[in-house]
Amino acid sequence: MTVYYVATLARYVLVEAPDGDTARELGARQLAEMFTRTASAGSIQIRTVREATPDEIAFDRFHHEASRPRSSQ
């Protein structure tokens, strides 16, 4: 599957999907969850759906790795 960059004006997510339409649907769900967790109001308007660049994918992986809780030793 292809990794897509799905974005509003303020936030974005990367999603794996077979095509752009599916990426838009999956991205809308993830963005809605993100906006709900941060108490942002208003409707979500997706502005961009495109294939993610290798740098965007690498940065996303780095961010998720760095955000994981570390076990204390």
A tleap script that builds the chain and sets N, CA, C and O, in Angstrom:
source leaprc.protein.ff14SB
mol = sequence {
  NMET THR VAL TYR TYR VAL ALA THR LEU ALA
  ARG TYR VAL LEU VAL GLU ALA PRO ASP GLY
  ASP THR ALA ARG GLU LEU GLY ALA ARG GLN
  LEU ALA GLU MET PHE THR ARG THR ALA SER
  ALA GLY SER ILE GLN ILE ARG THR VAL ARG
  GLU ALA THR PRO ASP GLU ILE ALA PHE ASP
  ARG PHE HIE HIE GLU ALA SER ARG PRO ARG
  SER SER CGLN
}
set mol.1.N position { 0.832 -1.179 0.000 }
set mol.1.CA position { 0.000 0.000 0.000 }
set mol.1.C position { 0.876 1.242 0.000 }
set mol.1.O position { 2.050 1.200 0.367 }
set mol.2.N position { 0.291 2.318 -0.409 }
set mol.2.CA position { 0.978 3.600 -0.483 }
set mol.2.C position { 0.699 4.402 0.784 }
set mol.2.O position { -0.387 4.310 1.358 }
set mol.3.N position { 1.680 5.185 1.215 }
set mol.3.CA position { 1.492 6.079 2.357 }
set mol.3.C position { 1.072 7.438 1.807 }
set mol.3.O position { 1.738 8.004 0.940 }
set mol.4.N position { -0.050 7.955 2.328 }
set mol.4.CA position { -0.574 9.245 1.894 }
set mol.4.C position { -0.473 10.271 3.007 }
set mol.4.O position { -0.584 9.941 4.188 }
set mol.5.N position { -0.261 11.518 2.615 }
set mol.5.CA position { -0.256 12.687 3.497 }
set mol.5.C position { -1.642 13.293 3.373 }
set mol.5.O position { -2.048 13.690 2.280 }
set mol.6.N position { -2.378 13.371 4.482 }
set mol.6.CA position { -3.738 13.913 4.488 }
set mol.6.C position { -3.735 15.078 5.473 }
set mol.6.O position { -3.394 14.900 6.643 }
set mol.7.N position { -4.118 16.285 5.003 }
set mol.7.CA position { -3.950 17.462 5.855 }
set mol.7.C position { -5.126 18.428 5.809 }
set mol.7.O position { -5.811 18.581 4.797 }
set mol.8.N position { -5.326 19.077 6.969 }
set mol.8.CA position { -6.184 20.249 7.072 }
set mol.8.C position { -5.232 21.444 6.997 }
set mol.8.O position { -4.057 21.275 6.673 }
set mol.9.N position { -5.722 22.639 7.292 }
set mol.9.CA position { -4.817 23.789 7.326 }
set mol.9.C position { -3.854 23.712 8.496 }
set mol.9.O position { -2.746 24.242 8.416 }
set mol.10.N position { -4.256 23.058 9.588 }
set mol.10.CA position { -3.457 23.080 10.815 }
set mol.10.C position { -2.765 21.764 11.164 }
set mol.10.O position { -1.750 21.783 11.860 }
set mol.11.N position { -3.278 20.630 10.708 }
set mol.11.CA position { -2.744 19.333 11.125 }
set mol.11.C position { -2.711 18.362 9.955 }
set mol.11.O position { -3.385 18.533 8.939 }
set mol.12.N position { -1.892 17.333 10.152 }
set mol.12.CA position { -1.835 16.308 9.108 }
set mol.12.C position { -1.617 14.942 9.744 }
set mol.12.O position { -1.180 14.835 10.890 }
set mol.13.N position { -1.929 13.903 8.982 }
set mol.13.CA position { -1.638 12.521 9.359 }
set mol.13.C position { -1.105 11.804 8.131 }
set mol.13.O position { -1.350 12.218 6.999 }
set mol.14.N position { -0.376 10.730 8.368 }
set mol.14.CA position { 0.047 9.845 7.289 }
set mol.14.C position { -0.757 8.564 7.435 }
set mol.14.O position { -0.870 8.016 8.532 }
set mol.15.N position { -1.315 8.091 6.332 }
set mol.15.CA position { -2.115 6.867 6.358 }
set mol.15.C position { -1.690 5.963 5.215 }
set mol.15.O position { -1.291 6.432 4.149 }
set mol.16.N position { -1.781 4.656 5.449 }
set mol.16.CA position { -1.543 3.685 4.387 }
set mol.16.C position { -2.881 3.364 3.753 }
set mol.16.O position { -3.845 3.033 4.444 }
set mol.17.N position { -2.935 3.464 2.433 }
set mol.17.CA position { -4.192 3.211 1.722 }
set mol.17.C position { -3.892 2.795 0.283 }
set mol.17.O position { -2.828 3.106 -0.252 }
set mol.18.N position { -4.835 2.092 -0.338 }
set mol.18.CA position { -4.628 1.672 -1.723 }
set mol.18.C position { -4.816 2.805 -2.732 }
set mol.18.O position { -4.303 2.736 -3.849 }
set mol.19.N position { -5.566 3.868 -2.328 }
set mol.19.CA position { -5.816 4.977 -3.253 }
set mol.19.C position { -6.139 6.256 -2.473 }
set mol.19.O position { -6.324 6.227 -1.256 }
set mol.20.N position { -6.203 7.360 -3.188 }
set mol.20.CA position { -6.440 8.651 -2.563 }
set mol.20.C position { -7.789 8.788 -1.887 }
set mol.20.O position { -7.888 9.427 -0.840 }
set mol.21.N position { -8.829 8.204 -2.461 }
set mol.21.CA position { -10.159 8.291 -1.849 }
set mol.21.C position { -10.201 7.579 -0.501 }
set mol.21.O position { -10.755 8.097 0.468 }
set mol.22.N position { -9.610 6.389 -0.449 }
set mol.22.CA position { -9.546 5.651 0.810 }
set mol.22.C position { -8.676 6.400 1.814 }
set mol.22.O position { -8.990 6.443 3.003 }
set mol.23.N position { -7.579 6.990 1.333 }
set mol.23.CA position { -6.702 7.774 2.207 }
set mol.23.C position { -7.464 8.949 2.812 }
set mol.23.O position { -7.291 9.252 3.993 }
set mol.24.N position { -8.293 9.607 2.030 }
set mol.24.CA position { -9.092 10.733 2.540 }
set mol.24.C position { -10.026 10.260 3.658 }
set mol.24.O position { -10.143 10.927 4.686 }
set mol.25.N position { -10.687 9.122 3.467 }
set mol.25.CA position { -11.598 8.584 4.488 }
set mol.25.C position { -10.846 8.213 5.764 }
set mol.25.O position { -11.263 8.581 6.863 }
set mol.26.N position { -9.739 7.485 5.618 }
set mol.26.CA position { -8.957 7.086 6.787 }
set mol.26.C position { -8.357 8.298 7.498 }
set mol.26.O position { -8.359 8.373 8.727 }
set mol.27.N position { -7.850 9.237 6.718 }
set mol.27.CA position { -7.274 10.451 7.283 }
set mol.27.C position { -8.309 11.277 8.022 }
set mol.27.O position { -8.016 11.833 9.080 }
set mol.28.N position { -9.526 11.366 7.475 }
set mol.28.CA position { -10.592 12.125 8.144 }
set mol.28.C position { -10.907 11.526 9.505 }
set mol.28.O position { -11.127 12.258 10.470 }
set mol.29.N position { -10.932 10.197 9.592 }
set mol.29.CA position { -11.186 9.542 10.882 }
set mol.29.C position { -10.082 9.845 11.896 }
set mol.29.O position { -10.356 10.185 13.047 }
set mol.30.N position { -8.835 9.717 11.450 }
set mol.30.CA position { -7.715 9.973 12.363 }
set mol.30.C position { -7.674 11.439 12.784 }
set mol.30.O position { -7.406 11.743 13.947 }
set mol.31.N position { -7.935 12.340 11.858 }
set mol.31.CA position { -7.935 13.764 12.198 }
set mol.31.C position { -9.072 14.090 13.157 }
set mol.31.O position { -8.898 14.898 14.069 }
set mol.32.N position { -10.235 13.472 12.961 }
set mol.32.CA position { -11.364 13.705 13.868 }
set mol.32.C position { -10.998 13.271 15.284 }
set mol.32.O position { -11.309 13.973 16.246 }
set mol.33.N position { -10.333 12.111 15.419 }
set mol.33.CA position { -9.888 11.648 16.736 }
set mol.33.C position { -8.894 12.638 17.346 }
set mol.33.O position { -8.969 12.953 18.534 }
set mol.34.N position { -7.974 13.120 16.531 }
set mol.34.CA position { -6.971 14.059 17.004 }
set mol.34.C position { -7.627 15.363 17.482 }
set mol.34.O position { -7.276 15.884 18.540 }
set mol.35.N position { -8.569 15.880 16.705 }
set mol.35.CA position { -9.249 17.115 17.077 }
set mol.35.C position { -10.097 16.912 18.329 }
set mol.35.O position { -10.212 17.825 19.147 }
set mol.36.N position { -10.690 15.734 18.492 }
set mol.36.CA position { -11.498 15.444 19.678 }
set mol.36.C position { -10.623 15.415 20.923 }
set mol.36.O position { -11.009 15.959 21.958 }
set mol.37.N position { -9.464 14.796 20.843 }
set mol.37.CA position { -8.544 14.709 21.992 }
set mol.37.C position { -8.033 16.075 22.427 }
set mol.37.O position { -7.757 16.284 23.609 }
set mol.38.N position { -7.905 17.001 21.492 }
set mol.38.CA position { -7.357 18.314 21.826 }
set mol.38.C position { -8.443 19.365 22.000 }
set mol.38.O position { -8.142 20.549 22.145 }
set mol.39.N position { -9.700 18.945 21.987 }
set mol.39.CA position { -10.843 19.834 22.200 }
set mol.39.C position { -10.950 20.944 21.162 }
set mol.39.O position { -11.457 22.023 21.468 }
set mol.40.N position { -10.487 20.702 19.958 }
set mol.40.CA position { -10.658 21.684 18.883 }
set mol.40.C position { -12.073 21.574 18.325 }
set mol.40.O position { -12.569 20.472 18.088 }
set mol.41.N position { -12.704 22.687 18.123 }
set mol.41.CA position { -14.078 22.693 17.634 }
set mol.41.C position { -14.109 22.951 16.129 }
set mol.41.O position { -13.117 23.371 15.533 }
set mol.42.N position { -15.253 22.693 15.542 }
set mol.42.CA position { -15.446 22.994 14.128 }
set mol.42.C position { -15.363 21.764 13.268 }
set mol.42.O position { -14.974 20.686 13.717 }
set mol.43.N position { -15.741 21.948 12.013 }
set mol.43.CA position { -15.705 20.828 11.081 }
set mol.43.C position { -14.294 20.669 10.522 }
set mol.43.O position { -13.514 21.619 10.462 }
set mol.44.N position { -14.001 19.462 10.125 }
set mol.44.CA position { -12.688 19.166 9.570 }
set mol.44.C position { -12.776 19.287 8.057 }
set mol.44.O position { -13.587 18.622 7.412 }
set mol.45.N position { -11.934 20.142 7.503 }
set mol.45.CA position { -11.890 20.322 6.058 }
set mol.45.C position { -10.524 19.883 5.554 }
set mol.45.O position { -9.523 20.575 5.739 }
set mol.46.N position { -10.504 18.736 4.922 }
set mol.46.CA position { -9.251 18.214 4.387 }
set mol.46.C position { -8.900 19.029 3.152 }
set mol.46.O position { -9.710 19.172 2.236 }
set mol.47.N position { -7.690 19.560 3.139 }
set mol.47.CA position { -7.226 20.411 2.043 }
set mol.47.C position { -6.288 19.688 1.095 }
set mol.47.O position { -6.202 20.034 -0.083 }
set mol.48.N position { -5.579 18.677 1.606 }
set mol.48.CA position { -4.557 18.016 0.798 }
set mol.48.C position { -4.604 16.511 1.003 }
set mol.48.O position { -4.686 16.029 2.133 }
set mol.49.N position { -4.551 15.772 -0.101 }
set mol.49.CA position { -4.350 14.325 -0.078 }
set mol.49.C position { -3.367 14.033 -1.205 }
set mol.49.O position { -3.660 14.237 -2.383 }
set mol.50.N position { -2.194 13.549 -0.808 }
set mol.50.CA position { -1.168 13.218 -1.803 }
set mol.50.C position { -0.258 12.152 -1.229 }
set mol.50.O position { -0.278 11.888 -0.027 }
set mol.51.N position { 0.545 11.538 -2.095 }
set mol.51.CA position { 1.499 10.554 -1.597 }
set mol.51.C position { 2.511 11.265 -0.719 }
set mol.51.O position { 2.980 12.355 -1.049 }
set mol.52.N position { 2.845 10.640 0.402 }
set mol.52.CA position { 3.836 11.201 1.314 }
set mol.52.C position { 5.228 11.033 0.727 }
set mol.52.O position { 5.505 10.062 0.023 }
set mol.53.N position { 6.100 11.992 1.025 }
set mol.53.CA position { 7.488 11.896 0.573 }
set mol.53.C position { 8.268 10.978 1.524 }
set mol.53.O position { 7.839 10.762 2.658 }
set mol.54.N position { 9.391 10.445 1.081 }
set mol.54.CA position { 10.208 9.623 1.972 }
set mol.54.C position { 10.624 10.381 3.241 }
set mol.54.O position { 10.669 9.788 4.318 }
set mol.55.N position { 10.925 11.670 3.132 }
set mol.55.CA position { 11.301 12.455 4.314 }
set mol.55.C position { 10.143 12.573 5.301 }
set mol.55.O position { 10.359 12.499 6.510 }
set mol.56.N position { 8.927 12.753 4.808 }
set mol.56.CA position { 7.759 12.840 5.694 }
set mol.56.C position { 7.526 11.520 6.418 }
set mol.56.O position { 7.199 11.503 7.604 }
set mol.57.N position { 7.695 10.426 5.705 }
set mol.57.CA position { 7.518 9.106 6.318 }
set mol.57.C position { 8.584 8.876 7.386 }
set mol.57.O position { 8.277 8.388 8.473 }
set mol.58.N position { 9.836 9.224 7.081 }
set mol.58.CA position { 10.919 9.052 8.054 }
set mol.58.C position { 10.693 9.917 9.287 }
set mol.58.O position { 10.905 9.459 10.410 }
set mol.59.N position { 10.265 11.159 9.092 }
set mol.59.CA position { 10.005 12.047 10.223 }
set mol.59.C position { 8.869 11.507 11.073 }
set mol.59.O position { 8.954 11.551 12.301 }
set mol.60.N position { 7.813 11.001 10.460 }
set mol.60.CA position { 6.677 10.448 11.192 }
set mol.60.C position { 7.122 9.252 12.035 }
set mol.60.O position { 6.730 9.133 13.196 }
set mol.61.N position { 7.922 8.382 11.469 }
set mol.61.CA position { 8.432 7.216 12.216 }
set mol.61.C position { 9.301 7.668 13.381 }
set mol.61.O position { 9.184 7.138 14.486 }
set mol.62.N position { 10.181 8.655 13.136 }
set mol.62.CA position { 11.035 9.179 14.195 }
set mol.62.C position { 10.184 9.764 15.322 }
set mol.62.O position { 10.447 9.507 16.497 }
set mol.63.N position { 9.184 10.536 14.972 }
set mol.63.CA position { 8.320 11.170 15.967 }
set mol.63.C position { 7.616 10.122 16.823 }
set mol.63.O position { 7.555 10.262 18.045 }
set mol.64.N position { 7.085 9.080 16.197 }
set mol.64.CA position { 6.397 8.031 16.955 }
set mol.64.C position { 7.371 7.273 17.858 }
set mol.64.O position { 7.024 6.924 18.987 }
set mol.65.N position { 8.574 7.020 17.374 }
set mol.65.CA position { 9.583 6.341 18.197 }
set mol.65.C position { 9.953 7.216 19.398 }
set mol.65.O position { 10.034 6.723 20.524 }
set mol.66.N position { 10.174 8.489 19.164 }
set mol.66.CA position { 10.588 9.412 20.227 }
set mol.66.C position { 9.471 9.652 21.235 }
set mol.66.O position { 9.747 9.980 22.388 }
set mol.67.N position { 8.211 9.494 20.821 }
set mol.67.CA position { 7.066 9.745 21.694 }
set mol.67.C position { 6.708 8.558 22.568 }
set mol.67.O position { 5.911 8.697 23.496 }
set mol.68.N position { 7.275 7.401 22.293 }
set mol.68.CA position { 6.950 6.209 23.088 }
set mol.68.C position { 7.460 6.363 24.506 }
set mol.68.O position { 8.560 6.868 24.729 }
set mol.69.N position { 6.651 5.923 25.471 }
set mol.69.CA position { 7.142 5.949 26.851 }
set mol.69.C position { 8.327 4.994 26.982 }
set mol.69.O position { 8.327 3.896 26.426 }
set mol.70.N position { 9.308 5.427 27.709 }
set mol.70.CA position { 10.495 4.577 27.904 }
set mol.70.C position { 10.380 3.883 29.241 }
set mol.70.O position { 9.895 4.459 30.215 }
set mol.71.N position { 10.824 2.654 29.280 }
set mol.71.CA position { 10.791 1.917 30.544 }
set mol.71.C position { 11.949 2.387 31.420 }
set mol.71.O position { 13.070 2.570 30.944 }
set mol.72.N position { 11.664 2.575 32.687 }
set mol.72.CA position { 12.721 3.009 33.620 }
set mol.72.C position { 13.504 1.791 34.095 }
set mol.72.O position { 12.937 0.720 34.313 }
set mol.73.N position { 14.794 1.967 34.250 }
set mol.73.CA position { 15.630 0.852 34.654 }
set mol.73.C position { 16.311 1.144 35.949 }
set mol.73.O position { 17.065 0.311 36.451 }
savepdb mol mol.pdb
quit
